Amino acid sequence: MISPLDPSNLRKRIVELDDRRRDLLAQLLRPSPMVIGYLYKMRRRCGSPRCKCSRGELHSSWYLSRRQEGRTKLTYVGRVVPQWLGERVGRYRQYQKRLAAMRKMDAEISRLLNQLRDEKVQTLEQATKRR
């Protein structure tokens, strides 16, 4: 059985990750139009005693939530989310997920490269004994 620290296995895994990373990078380099934020549906009562919401059927409306200057900002969208907005917010979320995946791959590649390096690193004493 080959050890997981085997340099050949490490190189293969690094190359596999790098191939996947290149595919991901190609997708990230050509983004479609996006809108920053996340869509949230809020439900509430209007306060009128004769309204359907007083019987439990709450009013619903959509808001776009985003960070701005360190604070969360909500912007009213309406009772229905326009299709173009839903698509662009979805693209933003997908883009963010791909960025996170790329960072994770970069960290794994770095860890594996360090492991590969550590297989060959010696102290001066070790190097002079093996000469």
N, CA, C and O of each residue as an XYZ file, in Angstrom:
524
protein
N       0.842     -1.195      0.000
C       0.000      0.000      0.000
C       0.881      1.250      0.000
O       1.870      1.325      0.729
N       0.510      2.226     -0.823
C       1.291      3.456     -0.948
C       0.830      4.444      0.123
O      -0.367      4.639      0.334
N       1.783      5.049      0.781
C       1.502      6.026      1.829
C       0.875      7.274      1.224
O       1.224      7.657      0.107
N      -0.065      7.930      1.958
C      -0.638      9.174      1.454
C       0.403     10.271      1.315
O       0.175     11.258      0.615
N       1.545     10.106      1.976
C       2.617     11.093      1.884
C       3.553     10.819      0.712
O       4.507     11.565      0.493
N       3.293      9.772     -0.029
C       4.118      9.431     -1.183
C       4.175     10.634     -2.136
O       3.133     11.154     -2.536
N       5.394     11.080     -2.501
C       5.517     12.265     -3.372
C       4.761     12.127     -4.697
O       4.217     13.108     -5.203
N       4.725     10.939     -5.249
C       4.008     10.729     -6.503
C       2.506     10.985     -6.318
O       1.878     11.635     -7.153
N       1.940     10.476     -5.231
C       0.520     10.707     -4.942
C       0.236     12.177     -4.674
O      -0.791     12.709     -5.095
N       1.146     12.819     -3.976
C       0.980     14.251     -3.702
C       0.948     15.043     -5.003
O       0.091     15.907     -5.189
N       1.882     14.749     -5.901
C       1.924     15.462     -7.188
C       0.647     15.221     -7.992
O       0.101     16.154     -8.581
N       0.168     13.974     -8.019
C      -1.075     13.666     -8.752
C      -2.244     14.453     -8.184
O      -3.038     15.020     -8.934
N      -2.349     14.489     -6.870
C      -3.456     15.206     -6.226
C      -3.366     16.709     -6.500
O      -4.385     17.360     -6.728
N      -2.164     17.252     -6.479
C      -1.977     18.684     -6.768
C      -2.385     18.990     -8.206
O      -3.054     19.992     -8.460
N      -1.992     18.143     -9.140
C      -2.342     18.355    -10.550
C      -3.856     18.258    -10.741
O      -4.438     19.053    -11.480
N      -4.504     17.282    -10.076
C      -5.970     17.163    -10.166
C      -6.657     18.426     -9.646
O      -7.566     18.958    -10.282
N      -6.213     18.888     -8.497
C      -6.797     20.105     -7.923
C      -6.553     21.313     -8.819
O      -7.428     22.164     -8.979
N      -5.375     21.380     -9.393
C      -5.048     22.505    -10.274
C      -5.924     22.488    -11.524
O      -6.345     23.544    -11.997
N      -6.201     21.306    -12.061
C      -7.094     21.204    -13.227
C      -8.498     21.690    -12.878
O      -9.101     22.452    -13.634
N      -9.016     21.250    -11.736
C     -10.343     21.697    -11.301
C     -10.349     23.192    -11.039
O     -11.327     23.878    -11.336
N      -9.249     23.698    -10.479
C      -9.129     25.124    -10.184
C      -9.145     25.950    -11.470
O      -9.767     27.010    -11.526
N      -8.458     25.456    -12.499
C      -8.439     26.171    -13.790
C      -9.832     26.260    -14.398
O     -10.210     27.298    -14.943
N     -10.606     25.160    -14.305
C     -11.985     25.177    -14.802
C     -12.814     26.216    -14.044
O     -13.578     26.974    -14.641
N     -12.651     26.236    -12.740
C     -13.373     27.185    -11.906
C     -12.963     28.622    -12.238
O     -13.808     29.514    -12.317
N     -11.673     28.832    -12.428
C     -11.181     30.164    -12.770
C     -11.756     30.637    -14.105
O     -12.103     31.809    -14.250
N     -11.857     29.741    -15.070
C     -12.424     30.099    -16.376
C     -13.866     30.592    -16.213
O     -14.282     31.531    -16.891
N     -14.618     29.964    -15.323
C     -15.999     30.400    -15.073
C     -16.026     31.757    -14.377
O     -16.868     32.602    -14.679
N     -15.100     31.959    -13.445
C     -15.080     33.208    -12.680
C     -14.605     34.403    -13.504
O     -14.953     35.546    -13.206
N     -13.822     34.140    -14.522
C     -13.275     35.240    -15.336
C     -14.294     35.864    -16.276
O     -14.049     36.948    -16.806
N     -15.414     35.222    -16.496
C     -16.423     35.736    -17.416
C     -17.795     35.813    -16.727
O     -18.723     35.095    -17.099
N     -17.913     36.687    -15.725
C     -19.197     36.762    -15.013
C     -20.272     37.452    -15.841
O     -19.993     38.353    -16.632
N     -21.490     37.013    -15.641
C     -22.658     37.675    -16.222
C     -23.085     38.775    -15.254
O     -22.603     38.817    -14.122
N     -23.980     39.662    -15.681
C     -24.439     40.726    -14.777
C     -25.011     40.140    -13.483
O     -25.739     39.148    -13.503
N     -24.667     40.775    -12.362
C     -25.095     40.308    -11.049
C     -25.607     41.476    -10.226
O     -25.304     42.635    -10.507
N     -26.385     41.151     -9.208
C     -26.818     42.134     -8.216
C     -26.356     41.599     -6.870
O     -26.652     40.461     -6.508
N     -25.633     42.423     -6.136
C     -25.106     42.025     -4.833
C     -26.240     41.945     -3.826
O     -27.063     42.855     -3.725
N     -26.275     40.856     -3.088
C     -27.235     40.719     -2.002
C     -27.964     39.395     -2.041
O     -27.666     38.509     -2.842
N     -28.927     39.293     -1.149
C     -29.733     38.087     -1.005
C     -31.191     38.499     -0.887
O     -31.503     39.521     -0.276
N     -32.071     37.718     -1.460
C     -33.497     38.024     -1.411
C     -34.139     37.347     -0.201
O     -33.903     36.168      0.063
N     -34.947     38.106      0.525
C     -35.649     37.593      1.698
C     -37.123     37.922      1.596
O     -37.502     39.026      1.205
N     -37.960     36.939      1.958
C     -39.397     37.162      2.009
C     -39.770     37.433      3.461
O     -39.491     36.631      4.351
N     -40.402     38.571      3.677
C     -40.832     38.934      5.033
C     -42.351     38.888      5.094
O     -43.035     39.274      4.147
N     -42.871     38.409      6.223
C     -44.317     38.338      6.441
C     -44.653     39.123      7.703
O     -43.938     39.061      8.703
N     -45.773     39.873      7.631
C     -46.158     40.662      8.809
C     -47.640     41.037      8.750
O     -48.326     40.856      7.744
N     -48.079     41.556      9.862
C     -49.460     42.045      9.996
C     -49.475     43.549      9.728
O     -48.520     44.263     10.033
N     -50.580     44.007      9.152
C     -50.690     45.445      8.879
C     -51.305     46.188     10.058
O     -51.128     47.400     10.186
N     -52.020     45.480     10.911
C     -52.600     46.118     12.092
C     -54.097     46.362     11.996
O     -54.732     46.673     13.003
N     -54.664     46.230     10.830
C     -56.099     46.424     10.680
C     -56.845     45.208     11.240
O     -56.527     44.076     10.878
N     -57.833     45.425     12.116
C     -58.538     44.290     12.720
C     -59.403     43.508     11.732
O     -59.713     42.344     11.984
N     -59.798     44.119     10.619
C     -60.650     43.446      9.640
C     -59.864     42.788      8.512
O     -60.457     42.170      7.628
N     -58.561     42.907      8.529
C     -57.720     42.361      7.454
C     -57.513     40.864      7.645
O     -57.625     40.346      8.756
N     -57.213     40.185      6.557
C     -56.943     38.744      6.603
C     -55.736     38.423      7.485
O     -55.638     37.317      8.017
N     -54.814     39.380      7.645
C     -53.622     39.125      8.449
C     -53.965     38.995      9.931
O     -53.208     38.381     10.683
N     -55.083     39.556     10.361
C     -55.491     39.410     11.759
C     -55.940     37.981     12.042
O     -55.977     37.562     13.198
N     -56.282     37.226     10.988
C     -56.678     35.821     11.120
C     -55.500     34.879     10.841
O     -55.684     33.662     10.805
N     -54.302     35.421     10.644
C     -53.116     34.579     10.460
C     -52.541     34.549      9.058
O     -51.433     34.049      8.865
N     -53.268     35.075      8.060
C     -52.751     35.119      6.693
C     -51.916     36.396      6.535
O     -52.434     37.447      6.158
N     -50.636     36.286      6.825
C     -49.771     37.461      6.857
C     -49.488     38.009      5.466
O     -49.493     37.274      4.478
N     -49.240     39.308      5.408
C     -48.834     39.958      4.158
C     -47.369     39.602      3.905
O     -46.571     39.546      4.840
N     -47.021     39.366      2.658
C     -45.624     39.045      2.363
C     -45.083     40.010      1.320
O     -45.796     40.457      0.421
N     -43.811     40.312      1.467
C     -43.120     41.152      0.489
C     -41.651     40.749      0.490
O     -41.146     40.161      1.447
N     -40.985     41.081     -0.602
C     -39.589     40.694     -0.806
C     -38.671     41.882     -0.573
O     -39.001     43.024     -0.894
N     -37.505     41.580     -0.004
C     -36.481     42.584      0.253
C     -35.132     42.060     -0.227
O     -34.867     40.859     -0.200
N     -34.305     42.974     -0.659
C     -32.925     42.650     -1.010
C     -32.059     43.078      0.165
O     -32.071     44.241      0.569
N     -31.307     42.126      0.711
C     -30.432     42.388      1.849
C     -28.992     42.391      1.376
O     -28.571     41.513      0.622
N     -28.241     43.384      1.824
C     -26.815     43.455      1.458
C     -26.056     44.239      2.521
O     -26.637     45.007      3.288
N     -24.749     44.028      2.546
C     -23.875     44.766      3.472
C     -23.433     46.047      2.790
O     -23.012     46.040      1.633
N     -23.536     47.138      3.519
C     -23.110     48.431      2.988
C     -22.497     49.225      4.127
O     -23.169     49.527      5.113
N     -21.222     49.561      3.991
C     -20.488     50.307      5.004
C     -20.574     49.632      6.373
O     -20.753     50.292      7.397
N     -20.443     48.307      6.371
C     -20.430     47.554      7.613
C     -21.790     47.285      8.235
O     -21.867     46.709      9.320
N     -22.851     47.687      7.576
C     -24.196     47.485      8.115
C     -25.052     46.754      7.086
O     -24.801     46.829      5.883
N     -26.065     46.047      7.579
C     -26.996     45.369      6.686
C     -28.048     46.367      6.227
O     -28.650     47.070      7.038
N     -28.259     46.421      4.928
C     -29.254     47.329      4.373
C     -30.313     46.498      3.653
O     -29.988     45.618      2.856
N     -31.569     46.781      3.939
C     -32.687     46.119      3.276
C     -33.347     47.096      2.314
O     -33.613     48.245      2.667
N     -33.605     46.636      1.107
C     -34.292     47.448      0.107
C     -35.547     46.709     -0.322
O     -35.492     45.541     -0.707
N     -36.666     47.392     -0.253
C     -37.944     46.794     -0.645
C     -37.929     46.481     -2.133
O     -37.555     47.325     -2.948
N     -38.338     45.264     -2.487
C     -38.391     44.835     -3.888
C     -39.833     44.834     -4.378
O     -40.110     45.283     -5.491
N     -40.748     44.335     -3.562
C     -42.158     44.280     -3.944
C     -42.782     42.975     -3.498
O     -42.151     42.164     -2.820
N     -44.030     42.786     -3.890
C     -44.726     41.553     -3.524
C     -44.258     40.386     -4.383
O     -44.390     39.227     -3.990
N     -43.714     40.693     -5.548
C     -43.190     39.671     -6.462
C     -41.794     40.109     -6.889
O     -41.554     41.283     -7.173
N     -40.877     39.142     -6.929
C     -39.509     39.445     -7.357
C     -39.468     39.418     -8.892
O     -39.848     38.417     -9.499
N     -39.011     40.506     -9.521
C     -38.876     40.477    -10.979
C     -37.895     39.372    -11.399
O     -36.893     39.134    -10.725
N     -38.191     38.712    -12.504
C     -37.367     37.588    -12.949
C     -35.908     37.997    -13.132
O     -35.007     37.267    -12.720
N     -35.666     39.155    -13.743
C     -34.289     39.587    -13.995
C     -33.517     39.755    -12.687
O     -32.325     39.453    -12.627
N     -34.197     40.240    -11.632
C     -33.536     40.444    -10.348
C     -33.215     39.102     -9.696
O     -32.116     38.913     -9.174
N     -34.157     38.183     -9.724
C     -33.920     36.856     -9.161
C     -32.743     36.163     -9.821
O     -31.927     35.531     -9.151
N     -32.659     36.286    -11.145
C     -31.545     35.672    -11.881
C     -30.208     36.302    -11.490
O     -29.228     35.595    -11.252
N     -30.175     37.614    -11.425
C     -28.909     38.302    -11.115
C     -28.456     38.079     -9.676
O     -27.258     37.962     -9.420
N     -29.384     38.020     -8.747
C     -29.028     37.715     -7.364
C     -28.548     36.265     -7.274
O     -27.604     35.965     -6.544
N     -29.197     35.375     -8.014
C     -28.769     33.971     -8.059
C     -27.354     33.838     -8.607
O     -26.559     33.050     -8.095
N     -27.040     34.606     -9.643
C     -25.683     34.581    -10.207
C     -24.657     35.065     -9.182
O     -23.553     34.528     -9.089
N     -25.039     36.088     -8.416
C     -24.139     36.598     -7.375
C     -23.857     35.513     -6.340
O     -22.710     35.302     -5.947
N     -24.897     34.835     -5.908
C     -24.725     33.764     -4.918
C     -23.838     32.656     -5.476
O     -22.962     32.151     -4.774
N     -24.060     32.275     -6.738
C     -23.254     31.234     -7.372
C     -21.798     31.678     -7.503
O     -20.881     30.889     -7.277
N     -21.592     32.928     -7.864
C     -20.235     33.465     -7.987
C     -19.511     33.398     -6.646
O     -18.345     33.009     -6.577
N     -20.216     33.781     -5.579
C     -19.628     33.745     -4.240
C     -19.263     32.319     -3.839
O     -18.220     32.095     -3.224
N     -20.117     31.351     -4.185
C     -19.823     29.945     -3.879
C     -18.589     29.473     -4.637
O     -17.759     28.747     -4.091
N     -18.471     29.883     -5.887
C     -17.295     29.497     -6.673
C     -16.021     30.123     -6.109
O     -14.973     29.478     -6.081
N     -16.107     31.364     -5.665
C     -14.943     32.006     -5.036
C     -14.515     31.246     -3.781
O     -13.325     31.025     -3.552
N     -15.488     30.853     -2.982
C     -15.189     30.099     -1.759
C     -14.553     28.755     -2.102
O     -13.617     28.319     -1.431
N     -15.060     28.098     -3.148
C     -14.484     26.816     -3.571
C     -13.051     27.004     -4.044
O     -12.190     26.164     -3.781
N     -12.794     28.105     -4.743
C     -11.438     28.370     -5.222
C     -10.483     28.613     -4.050
O      -9.356     28.118     -4.048
N     -10.939     29.375     -3.061
C     -10.096     29.607     -1.880
C      -9.785     28.292     -1.168
O      -8.663     28.078     -0.709
N     -10.771     27.425     -1.079
C     -10.574     26.129     -0.431
C      -9.563     25.287     -1.214
O      -8.697     24.644     -0.621
N      -9.674     25.294     -2.551
C      -8.715     24.560     -3.383
C      -7.315     25.136     -3.250
O      -6.339     24.391     -3.165
N      -7.215     26.461     -3.231
C      -5.907     27.099     -3.067
C      -5.253     26.680     -1.752
O      -4.055     26.400     -1.705
N      -6.048     26.641     -0.691
C      -5.516     26.240      0.614
C      -5.061     24.780      0.579
O      -4.015     24.443      1.135
N      -5.834     23.922     -0.065
C      -5.465     22.508     -0.159
C      -4.200     22.318     -1.005
O      -3.323     21.533     -0.647
N      -4.112     23.035     -2.119
C      -2.915     22.956     -2.957
C      -1.700     23.420     -2.162
O      -0.648     22.784     -2.210
N      -1.834     24.508     -1.440
C      -0.731     25.027     -0.630
C      -0.311     24.010      0.432
O       0.880     23.783      0.647
N      -1.298     23.400      1.093
C      -0.998     22.396      2.117
C      -0.250     21.210      1.514
O       0.715     20.718      2.098
N      -0.697     20.752      0.346
C      -0.050     19.610     -0.310
C       1.352     19.967     -0.794
O       2.264     19.145     -0.705
N       1.531     21.178     -1.303
C       2.868     21.612     -1.727
C       3.816     21.689     -0.536
O       4.986     21.324     -0.642
N       3.313     22.161      0.584
C       4.134     22.190      1.798
C       4.505     20.775      2.234
O       5.626     20.525      2.678
N       3.568     19.868      2.105
C       3.823     18.472      2.445
C       4.887     17.883      1.514
O       5.776     17.156      1.957
N       4.789     18.203      0.226
C       5.765     17.729     -0.755
C       7.145     18.302     -0.441
O       8.150     17.592     -0.496
N       7.183     19.581     -0.116
C       8.439     20.218      0.268
C       9.028     19.551      1.505
O      10.228     19.279      1.557
N       8.189     19.290      2.494
C       8.657     18.714      3.750
C       9.254     17.323      3.575
O      10.061     16.884      4.394
N       8.862     16.635      2.517
C       9.442     15.322      2.226
C      10.926     15.439      1.849
O      11.690     14.492      2.034
N      11.321     16.579      1.331
C      12.698     16.760      0.847
C      13.548     17.667      1.737
O      14.759     17.768      1.537
N      12.934     18.319      2.707
C      13.668     19.253      3.566
C      14.509     18.479      4.577
O      14.063     17.492      5.162
N      15.726     18.954      4.763
C      16.628     18.363      5.748
C      17.282     19.488      6.544
O      17.391     20.623      6.080
N      17.706     19.145      7.733
C      18.522     20.093      8.487
C      19.939     20.028      7.917
O      20.266     19.107      7.168
N      20.759     20.978      8.262
C      22.141     20.979      7.801
C      22.864     19.710      8.266
O      23.643     19.123      7.515
N      22.603     19.299      9.495
C      23.239     18.096     10.031
C      22.856     16.849      9.242
O      23.698     15.999      8.953
N      21.570     16.753      8.898
C      21.091     15.606      8.111
C      21.735     15.615      6.726
O      22.144     14.570      6.219
N      21.823     16.778      6.129
C      22.377     16.896      4.783
C      23.870     16.541      4.766
O      24.337     15.895      3.828
N      24.605     16.950      5.775
C      26.048     16.651      5.791
C      26.306     15.192      6.092
O      27.314     14.656      5.633
N      25.451     14.526      6.835
C      25.625     13.085      7.123
C      25.383     12.242      5.886
O      26.028     11.209      5.707
N      24.474     12.660      5.040
C      24.077     11.854      3.872
C      24.883     12.164      2.631
O      24.655     11.539      1.596
N      25.793     13.079      2.686
C      26.578     13.455      1.506
C      27.372     12.354      0.979
O      28.082     12.524     -0.012
